[in-house]
Amino acid sequence: MNKSYILILSISLLITSSSIHAQSFGLFLGLSTPSEQINNVYNSDFLTAPDFIGRLKRDAASVGYQGGARIRFGLSDDIVFSGGVSITRFPVSKIRVSVPNLSQQDSLVAELSTVQNIIPIAAGLNYYLLRKTVSIYGTGEITYNYISNTIDATFKGTPFPIAQSSIYNRVGVGLGVGIDLNLKLLTLNLESKYNLLNFIGKESGNEPTKSFISVSLGVYLGVL
């Protein structure tokens, strides 16, 4: 599965259904709580370079923020297609690189500052348990994720080569719940979702699972 497949699927569903079902377009903003592995930029607890092996000690990643756009249209009375694109950004966190010495404590040789940017392209379905002025639904989606890590290094001694940027793609899934408030001309939305970023496409068995929980507020034009 790749980006083209997801885009073609989304566009096909949109074209097929747009003439007979109500549509709604919206924007959303929110906060994202990361798992402890979200800033594991090298997918390892060790950093290796020619003639060098260092131990990585990561600070916990801070709460991030997200924003995006989404289109929704009805497939039936209870099922709604939802697709869109967003960006989630986790601000600077620190990674310390140390090496063993003769004392009981390791020697700090570098400090890395990292920022994570995640761009999911999503396509999924909302299943409505209640359809009234206040509507409640469960949601599931497939995402194609662009994952970017920016790394700045400060060396405490002799510099050594490290990769200072990393961009890769993974297929993920999202599961959550949401509430719609129908205000006739527009709809207010509150949604909470668990986002698994690398469900498919891990480069090795050592790549840890990376995920975050998002809570977002959205405004949609049009009523389904």
C-alpha atoms as a printed R data frame, in Angstrom:
    type eleno elety resid chain resno       x      y      z
1   ATOM     1    CA   MET     A     1   0.000  0.000  0.000
2   ATOM     2    CA   ASN     A     2   1.341  3.449 -0.879
3   ATOM     3    CA   LYS     A     3   0.289  7.063 -1.051
4   ATOM     4    CA   SER     A     4  -1.079  6.788 -4.586
5   ATOM     5    CA   TYR     A     5  -3.358  3.914 -3.606
6   ATOM     6    CA   ILE     A     6  -4.841  5.855 -0.681
7   ATOM     7    CA   LEU     A     7  -5.359  8.985 -2.766
8   ATOM     8    CA   ILE     A     8  -7.009  7.052 -5.612
9   ATOM     9    CA   LEU     A     9  -9.301  5.262 -3.138
10  ATOM    10    CA   SER     A    10 -10.305  8.537 -1.489
11  ATOM    11    CA   ILE     A    11 -10.967 10.334 -4.773
12  ATOM    12    CA   SER     A    12 -12.948  7.386 -6.161
13  ATOM    13    CA   LEU     A    13 -15.202  7.287 -3.122
14  ATOM    14    CA   LEU     A    14 -15.701 11.040 -3.316
15  ATOM    15    CA   ILE     A    15 -16.649 11.032 -6.999
16  ATOM    16    CA   THR     A    16 -18.964  8.038 -6.582
17  ATOM    17    CA   SER     A    17 -20.893  9.495 -3.661
18  ATOM    18    CA   SER     A    18 -20.753 13.265 -4.073
19  ATOM    19    CA   SER     A    19 -23.817 13.463 -6.322
20  ATOM    20    CA   ILE     A    20 -26.205 11.651 -3.962
21  ATOM    21    CA   HIS     A    21 -25.006 12.337 -0.425
22  ATOM    22    CA   ALA     A    22 -24.525 15.446  1.677
23  ATOM    23    CA   GLN     A    23 -20.969 16.697  2.047
24  ATOM    24    CA   SER     A    24 -19.182 18.556  4.787
25  ATOM    25    CA   PHE     A    25 -15.757 20.251  4.744
26  ATOM    26    CA   GLY     A    26 -13.973 21.244  7.928
27  ATOM    27    CA   LEU     A    27 -10.840 22.444  9.664
28  ATOM    28    CA   PHE     A    28  -9.594 21.190 13.019
29  ATOM    29    CA   LEU     A    29  -6.964 21.980 15.657
30  ATOM    30    CA   GLY     A    30  -5.865 19.974 18.660
31  ATOM    31    CA   LEU     A    31  -3.258 18.590 21.034
32  ATOM    32    CA   SER     A    32  -1.316 15.327 20.732
33  ATOM    33    CA   THR     A    33   0.125 13.249 23.570
34  ATOM    34    CA   PRO     A    34   3.071 11.133 22.309
35  ATOM    35    CA   SER     A    35   4.207  7.656 23.260
36  ATOM    36    CA   GLU     A    36   7.678  7.355 24.782
37  ATOM    37    CA   GLN     A    37   9.096  6.145 21.438
38  ATOM    38    CA   ILE     A    38   7.940  9.067 19.278
39  ATOM    39    CA   ASN     A    39  11.360 10.796 19.548
40  ATOM    40    CA   ASN     A    40  13.406  7.611 19.118
41  ATOM    41    CA   VAL     A    41  14.836  9.068 15.914
42  ATOM    42    CA   TYR     A    42  17.433  6.331 15.324
43  ATOM    43    CA   ASN     A    43  15.086  3.472 16.338
44  ATOM    44    CA   SER     A    44  17.734  2.308 18.784
45  ATOM    45    CA   ASP     A    45  19.133  3.011 22.254
46  ATOM    46    CA   PHE     A    46  22.620  3.245 20.741
47  ATOM    47    CA   LEU     A    47  24.254  5.548 18.202
48  ATOM    48    CA   THR     A    48  26.950  4.031 16.010
49  ATOM    49    CA   ALA     A    49  29.502  5.768 13.794
50  ATOM    50    CA   PRO     A    50  32.951  4.780 12.504
51  ATOM    51    CA   ASP     A    51  35.011  3.843 15.591
52  ATOM    52    CA   PHE     A    52  32.243  5.065 17.888
53  ATOM    53    CA   ILE     A    53  29.355  3.589 19.867
54  ATOM    54    CA   GLY     A    54  27.359  5.833 22.177
55  ATOM    55    CA   ARG     A    55  24.433  5.249 24.480
56  ATOM    56    CA   LEU     A    56  21.304  7.380 23.921
57  ATOM    57    CA   LYS     A    57  19.307  8.770 26.827
58  ATOM    58    CA   ARG     A    58  16.092 10.437 25.675
59  ATOM    59    CA   ASP     A    59  13.994 12.953 27.553
60  ATOM    60    CA   ALA     A    60  10.262 12.384 27.297
61  ATOM    61    CA   ALA     A    61   8.727 14.093 24.270
62  ATOM    62    CA   SER     A    62   6.508 17.075 25.040
63  ATOM    63    CA   VAL     A    63   2.823 17.347 24.187
64  ATOM    64    CA   GLY     A    64   2.476 18.352 20.531
65  ATOM    65    CA   TYR     A    65  -0.127 20.124 18.477
66  ATOM    66    CA   GLN     A    66  -1.944 19.378 15.245
67  ATOM    67    CA   GLY     A    67  -4.049 21.006 12.578
68  ATOM    68    CA   GLY     A    68  -5.653 19.840  9.383
69  ATOM    69    CA   ALA     A    69  -8.503 19.743  6.902
70  ATOM    70    CA   ARG     A    70 -11.041 17.004  6.340
71  ATOM    71    CA   ILE     A    71 -13.964 16.239  4.040
72  ATOM    72    CA   ARG     A    72 -16.864 14.015  5.055
73  ATOM    73    CA   PHE     A    73 -19.820 12.639  3.108
74  ATOM    74    CA   GLY     A    74 -22.552 10.155  3.895
75  ATOM    75    CA   LEU     A    75 -22.517  6.616  2.550
76  ATOM    76    CA   SER     A    76 -25.674  5.627  4.448
77  ATOM    77    CA   ASP     A    77 -27.747  6.851  7.382
78  ATOM    78    CA   ASP     A    78 -25.159  5.626  9.894
79  ATOM    79    CA   ILE     A    79 -21.878  5.489  7.939
80  ATOM    80    CA   VAL     A    80 -19.867  8.530  6.830
81  ATOM    81    CA   PHE     A    81 -16.645  8.589  4.814
82  ATOM    82    CA   SER     A    82 -13.938 10.841  6.259
83  ATOM    83    CA   GLY     A    83 -10.684 11.770  4.532
84  ATOM    84    CA   GLY     A    84  -8.110 14.508  4.801
85  ATOM    85    CA   VAL     A    85  -4.599 15.657  5.563
86  ATOM    86    CA   SER     A    86  -3.061 17.135  8.701
87  ATOM    87    CA   ILE     A    87   0.241 17.918 10.379
88  ATOM    88    CA   THR     A    88   1.271 16.993 13.911
89  ATOM    89    CA   ARG     A    89   4.361 18.602 15.429
90  ATOM    90    CA   PHE     A    90   6.154 17.582 18.608
91  ATOM    91    CA   PRO     A    91   8.435 20.381 19.897
92  ATOM    92    CA   VAL     A    92  12.081 20.151 20.885
93  ATOM    93    CA   SER     A    93  13.176 17.280 23.109
94  ATOM    94    CA   LYS     A    94  16.706 16.372 24.206
95  ATOM    95    CA   ILE     A    95  18.748 13.236 23.579
96  ATOM    96    CA   ARG     A    96  22.079 12.818 25.393
97  ATOM    97    CA   VAL     A    97  24.874 10.729 23.869
98  ATOM    98    CA   SER     A    98  27.313  9.208 26.351
99  ATOM    99    CA   VAL     A    99  30.141  6.665 26.352
100 ATOM   100    CA   PRO     A   100  31.448  4.443 29.172
101 ATOM   101    CA   ASN     A   101  34.522  5.533 31.121
102 ATOM   102    CA   LEU     A   102  36.518  4.171 34.040
103 ATOM   103    CA   SER     A   103  34.276  5.833 36.616
104 ATOM   104    CA   GLN     A   104  30.793  4.663 37.529
105 ATOM   105    CA   GLN     A   105  29.146  7.292 35.310
106 ATOM   106    CA   ASP     A   106  29.210  7.583 31.530
107 ATOM   107    CA   SER     A   107  30.832 10.603 29.878
108 ATOM   108    CA   LEU     A   108  28.536 12.969 27.976
109 ATOM   109    CA   VAL     A   109  29.927 13.523 24.463
110 ATOM   110    CA   ALA     A   110  26.994 15.189 22.657
111 ATOM   111    CA   GLU     A   111  23.515 16.576 23.159
112 ATOM   112    CA   LEU     A   112  20.911 16.326 20.415
113 ATOM   113    CA   SER     A   113  17.845 18.533 20.035
114 ATOM   114    CA   THR     A   114  15.085 16.880 18.011
115 ATOM   115    CA   VAL     A   115  11.749 17.961 16.530
116 ATOM   116    CA   GLN     A   116   9.222 15.536 15.028
117 ATOM   117    CA   ASN     A   117   6.813 16.483 12.227
118 ATOM   118    CA   ILE     A   118   4.203 13.949 11.104
119 ATOM   119    CA   ILE     A   119   1.962 14.458  8.063
120 ATOM   120    CA   PRO     A   120  -0.794 11.826  7.810
121 ATOM   121    CA   ILE     A   121  -2.952 11.417  4.698
122 ATOM   122    CA   ALA     A   122  -6.048  9.692  6.037
123 ATOM   123    CA   ALA     A   123  -9.088  7.828  4.701
124 ATOM   124    CA   GLY     A   124 -11.639  6.121  6.914
125 ATOM   125    CA   LEU     A   125 -15.215  5.667  8.109
126 ATOM   126    CA   ASN     A   126 -17.323  7.077 10.934
127 ATOM   127    CA   TYR     A   127 -20.091  4.857 12.307
128 ATOM   128    CA   TYR     A   128 -22.796  6.859 14.067
129 ATOM   129    CA   LEU     A   129 -24.359  5.364 17.189
130 ATOM   130    CA   LEU     A   130 -26.671  8.352 17.557
131 ATOM   131    CA   ARG     A   131 -27.820 10.851 14.901
132 ATOM   132    CA   LYS     A   132 -29.560 13.865 16.444
133 ATOM   133    CA   THR     A   133 -28.605 17.457 17.248
134 ATOM   134    CA   VAL     A   134 -25.809 15.862 19.277
135 ATOM   135    CA   SER     A   135 -24.400 12.869 17.377
136 ATOM   136    CA   ILE     A   136 -21.955 10.252 18.689
137 ATOM   137    CA   TYR     A   137 -19.746  8.089 16.471
138 ATOM   138    CA   GLY     A   138 -16.829  5.698 16.417
139 ATOM   139    CA   THR     A   139 -14.140  6.175 13.783
140 ATOM   140    CA   GLY     A   140 -11.478  4.081 12.086
141 ATOM   141    CA   GLU     A   141  -9.019  5.081  9.383
142 ATOM   142    CA   ILE     A   142  -5.933  4.113  7.411
143 ATOM   143    CA   THR     A   143  -3.136  6.682  7.222
144 ATOM   144    CA   TYR     A   144  -0.091  7.151  5.031
145 ATOM   145    CA   ASN     A   145   2.386  8.987  7.261
146 ATOM   146    CA   TYR     A   146   5.316 11.202  6.323
147 ATOM   147    CA   ILE     A   147   7.544 11.211  9.422
148 ATOM   148    CA   SER     A   148  10.279 13.845  9.594
149 ATOM   149    CA   ASN     A   149  12.907 14.253 12.328
150 ATOM   150    CA   THR     A   150  15.111 17.350 12.534
151 ATOM   151    CA   ILE     A   151  18.237 16.899 14.653
152 ATOM   152    CA   ASP     A   152  20.684 19.558 15.891
153 ATOM   153    CA   ALA     A   153  23.844 18.344 17.628
154 ATOM   154    CA   THR     A   154  26.039 20.063 20.213
155 ATOM   155    CA   PHE     A   155  29.302 18.215 20.804
156 ATOM   156    CA   LYS     A   156  31.145 18.225 24.136
157 ATOM   157    CA   GLY     A   157  34.440 17.206 22.596
158 ATOM   158    CA   THR     A   158  35.648 15.832 19.278
159 ATOM   159    CA   PRO     A   159  32.759 15.823 16.756
160 ATOM   160    CA   PHE     A   160  31.715 12.537 15.180
161 ATOM   161    CA   PRO     A   161  29.436 11.951 12.172
162 ATOM   162    CA   ILE     A   162  25.720 11.535 12.829
163 ATOM   163    CA   ALA     A   163  22.630 11.732 10.649
164 ATOM   164    CA   GLN     A   164  21.028 15.109 11.392
165 ATOM   165    CA   SER     A   165  17.773 14.576  9.523
166 ATOM   166    CA   SER     A   166  15.522 11.625  8.893
167 ATOM   167    CA   ILE     A   167  12.445 11.356  6.668
168 ATOM   168    CA   TYR     A   168  10.563  8.123  6.086
169 ATOM   169    CA   ASN     A   169   7.060  6.821  5.316
170 ATOM   170    CA   ARG     A   170   4.879  4.350  7.163
171 ATOM   171    CA   VAL     A   171   1.305  3.077  6.897
172 ATOM   172    CA   GLY     A   172  -0.687  3.467 10.092
173 ATOM   173    CA   VAL     A   173  -4.162  3.212 11.563
174 ATOM   174    CA   GLY     A   174  -6.329  5.417 13.750
175 ATOM   175    CA   LEU     A   175  -9.196  4.472 16.074
176 ATOM   176    CA   GLY     A   176 -11.314  6.861 18.082
177 ATOM   177    CA   VAL     A   177 -14.624  8.389 19.077
178 ATOM   178    CA   GLY     A   178 -16.233 11.725 18.324
179 ATOM   179    CA   ILE     A   179 -19.180 14.019 18.963
180 ATOM   180    CA   ASP     A   180 -20.914 16.302 16.443
181 ATOM   181    CA   LEU     A   181 -23.037 19.280 17.445
182 ATOM   182    CA   ASN     A   182 -25.409 20.208 14.614
183 ATOM   183    CA   LEU     A   183 -25.946 23.986 14.417
184 ATOM   184    CA   LYS     A   184 -27.847 23.843 11.091
185 ATOM   185    CA   LEU     A   185 -25.435 25.854  8.922
186 ATOM   186    CA   LEU     A   186 -22.323 24.294 10.432
187 ATOM   187    CA   THR     A   187 -21.260 21.458 12.701
188 ATOM   188    CA   LEU     A   188 -18.941 21.616 15.710
189 ATOM   189    CA   ASN     A   189 -16.854 18.489 16.277
190 ATOM   190    CA   LEU     A   190 -14.888 17.034 19.190
191 ATOM   191    CA   GLU     A   191 -12.797 13.935 18.447
192 ATOM   192    CA   SER     A   192 -10.312 11.805 20.367
193 ATOM   193    CA   LYS     A   193  -8.218  9.227 18.536
194 ATOM   194    CA   TYR     A   194  -5.382  6.740 19.037
195 ATOM   195    CA   ASN     A   195  -2.932  7.023 16.126
196 ATOM   196    CA   LEU     A   196  -0.534  4.154 15.395
197 ATOM   197    CA   LEU     A   197   2.025  5.500 12.923
198 ATOM   198    CA   ASN     A   198   4.010  2.455 11.819
199 ATOM   199    CA   PHE     A   199   1.503 -0.389 11.731
200 ATOM   200    CA   ILE     A   200   2.888 -1.479  8.323
201 ATOM   201    CA   GLY     A   201   6.338 -0.879  6.849
202 ATOM   202    CA   LYS     A   202   8.727 -1.135  9.787
203 ATOM   203    CA   GLU     A   203  12.247 -1.319  8.405
204 ATOM   204    CA   SER     A   204  13.322 -3.965 10.898
205 ATOM   205    CA   GLY     A   205  12.125 -5.961 13.860
206 ATOM   206    CA   ASN     A   206  13.938 -3.481 16.108
207 ATOM   207    CA   GLU     A   207  11.859 -0.465 15.066
208 ATOM   208    CA   PRO     A   208   9.660  0.389 18.053
209 ATOM   209    CA   THR     A   209   5.958  1.062 17.796
210 ATOM   210    CA   LYS     A   210   5.301  4.814 17.514
211 ATOM   211    CA   SER     A   211   1.963  6.338 18.380
212 ATOM   212    CA   PHE     A   212   0.157  9.294 19.884
213 ATOM   213    CA   ILE     A   213  -3.276 10.184 21.218
214 ATOM   214    CA   SER     A   214  -4.931 13.254 19.723
215 ATOM   215    CA   VAL     A   215  -7.829 15.411 20.900
216 ATOM   216    CA   SER     A   216  -9.141 17.923 18.369
217 ATOM   217    CA   LEU     A   217 -11.851 20.536 17.926
218 ATOM   218    CA   GLY     A   218 -13.237 21.090 14.436
219 ATOM   219    CA   VAL     A   219 -15.698 23.237 12.532
220 ATOM   220    CA   TYR     A   220 -17.454 21.797  9.460
221 ATOM   221    CA   LEU     A   221 -19.466 23.658  6.848
222 ATOM   222    CA   GLY     A   222 -22.516 21.708  5.816
223 ATOM   223    CA   VAL     A   223 -24.594 19.153  7.690
224 ATOM   224    CA   LEU     A   224 -24.581 15.425  6.939
